[in-house]
Amino acid sequence: MKLLLVSSSGQRVPHNAADIDRMTERVAAGLAGRGVRAGDIVLVRLPKGLHWLTTIRALWRLGAVSLPCPHQLTEADVADRMHRSGARLALLEPGDVPLSDGRSAAADPGASAPAFLLYTSGTEGPPKGVLHRRSYVAANRLQAERWMGVRPGDRVWCTAAAGWSKSLRNVWLAAELCAAEAVIHEGRFDAGERLALIEALRPDVLCMSPTEYRLCAQHPDFGSADLAGVRELVTAGEALDAPTIQRWAEAHGVRVRDGYGQTETGVVAGVCAGEQAPPGAIGRALPGVQLRVEDGELCVHAGSLATLFAGYWRDDAATGERLRDGWWYTGDLVHADADGLLWYDGRRDDVISSSGHRIGPGEVESALATHPAVAMCAVIGLPDAERGQVVHADVVLASGFEPSPELAEQLRRHVRGVTAPYKHPRSLRFVDRLPMTATGKVRRSAIRDELAGLSPS
């Protein structure tokens, strides 16, 4: 693989395969000198960059277990994960990475040996440790080639922050497995700068979060940017709304393809390269992956998924709750249309039960997103004495719109016209922002906690 490193000031530094291999060997030798051996756990809280990439590769070379963490993690968070994981060493900043010009012996403890200890994003409570085997690396070729559409020699830019499973899969492995060039941008997200960088860097494959696609599409420079160099646009994490997909297709001639996966599973479904699907669909099972929908919940046959995790770290009970009779119960609700395409309806825990109706928040969010006043939205259920629950929506307005009771009622009428009337938000408020995880997922639980005890309005 190759690397194009882009600093926060925009400076570009290319690294060829030989450069990366030499740096990886120096890090591996340094870690070995610090006593790191096969099977040891090493916490990596490095900012995304050359040191992050070569450290992950070096730990793999030594047969050690990487515990990647977001760079924003506090010292208390680090101490907690060190304690819970039993990690031997913590690398928190680039200066902590040991370098040596000596040699280290490459280890191959076998495909079933542990390789990565990842943590969930915390949408369902405290993050849980997710242990992946070494077989996880080669197994990710399926999603890199078939879903992302990466080809040898491509320039691949996945904007995910370090410390998450998506950065492991789509920043490192997509380039490593497909003989491609990875782009790493060290700066923070800014929609205008992001559009300028896409135009300048011309990645063949671009993977951004749904939030980043939305904010770019709302930027004044969106229509005038020259993004013709991009062949594949993909996203995952949460379903991307149809209006945003349509804006990208109309402005730049490339449709964003959605995909579905979890920290525990890797990508299991998506709109694959070369395929077309209606905006908002998350696609079909990847080749060879067996899925079923049970009571609305997406389930994955464990034997068909080479990227399935080995279990939650030191928590067999939590693993057994969702891995039953050879099937992994994702906790995510979907439905299939007449063509067999899957559509995301939300988390099982987020389902709203109102007057006997079961309503997925994703259905209401998709309906709201088709109104031009809505930039972003999140839907939850609020307790109600008569109906059990009522639908509540938090709405971030697009530029040029102001909050008002009249606009709130207009949005309610809009939802009644787009989807089943019983799904409209009886409670609605305008907010400046939505609570998000570091991976760009809406934290509906935070909205529920904030509104606890409030009556619908």
Secondary structure, 3 states (H helix, E strand, C coil): CEEEEECCCCCEEEECHHHHHHHHHHHHHHHHHCCCCCCCEEEECCCCCHHHHHHHHHHHHHCCEEEECCCCCCHHHHHHHHHHHCCCEEECCHHHCCCCCCCCCCCCCCCCCEEEEEECCCCCCCCCEEEEECHHHHHCHHHHHHHCCCCCCCEEEECCCCCCHHHHHHHHHHHHHCCCEEEEECCCCCHHHHHHHHHHHCCCEEECCHHHHHHHHCCCCCCCCCCCCCCEEEECCCCCCHHHHHHHHHHHCCCEEEEEEECCCEEEEECCCCCCCCCCEEEEECCCCCEEEECCEEEEEHHHCCCCCCEECCCHHHHHHHEECCEEEEEEEEEECCCCCEEEEEEHHHCEEECCEEECHHHHHHHHHCCCCEEEEEEEEEEECCCEEEEEEEEEECCCCCCCHHHHHHHHHHHHHHCCHHHCCCEEEECCCCCECCCCCECHHHHHHHHCCCCCC
